[in-house]
Amino acid sequence: MDIPLAMTILSSFSRYNLLNPDVKGFAGLDNYEFLATDPACGPSIAHTRTLITSVLVITVVGGVLLAM
């Protein structure tokens, strides 16, 4: 397993607040519960999916047109 992936997984179980960095500790599954219950999560995922799809389509179509 790559180190960045392992660090990301470990960080996802940590409690850390950028406004109050002294509050640290093990959060367990609280971060995932917050993500699942956050009303902004659904639209954020939809916008990210739209952005990724549009960039891929533009890149592939543009690359094929330039190649031709």
C-alpha positions in Angstrom: 0.0 0.0 0.0 1.3 3.4 -0.9 2.2 5.8 1.9 -0.2 8.6 0.7 -3.1 6.2 0.6 -2.3 4.9 4.1 -2.0 8.4 5.5 -5.3 9.4 3.9 -7.0 6.4 5.4 -5.5 7.1 8.9 -6.4 10.8 8.6 -10.0 9.9 7.9 -10.3 8.4 11.4 -8.7 11.4 13.1 -10.4 14.4 14.7 -8.8 17.7 13.5 -10.3 21.2 13.4 -8.3 23.8 11.4 -9.9 26.6 13.4 -8.8 24.9 16.7 -5.8 22.7 15.9 -5.3 21.8 19.6 -8.4 19.6 19.4 -7.1 16.3 18.2 -7.8 12.6 18.7 -9.4 9.5 17.3 -12.8 10.2 15.8 -13.7 6.6 14.8 -16.5 6.6 12.3 -17.8 10.1 13.4 -16.3 11.7 10.2 -18.1 9.2 8.0 -21.4 9.7 9.9 -21.1 13.5 9.4 -20.4 13.0 5.7 -23.4 10.7 5.3 -25.8 13.1 7.1 -24.4 16.4 5.6 -27.0 17.9 3.3 -24.3 19.5 1.1 -22.6 16.1 0.4 -25.1 15.0 -2.4 -24.9 18.2 -4.5 -21.1 18.3 -4.0 -20.7 14.8 -5.4 -23.0 15.7 -8.3 -21.0 18.8 -9.2 -17.7 16.9 -8.9 -19.1 14.1 -11.2 -20.2 16.8 -13.7 -16.8 18.5 -13.6 -14.9 15.2 -14.1 -17.2 14.1 -17.0 -16.9 17.4 -18.8 -13.1 17.5 -18.5 -12.8 14.0 -19.8 -15.2 14.6 -22.7 -13.4 17.8 -23.7 -10.0 16.2 -23.4 -10.9 13.1 -25.4 -12.8 15.0 -28.1 -10.1 17.7 -28.3 -7.3 15.1 -28.5 -9.0 13.1 -31.2 -9.7 16.3 -33.2 -6.1 17.4 -32.9 -4.8 13.9 -33.9 -6.9 14.0 -37.0 
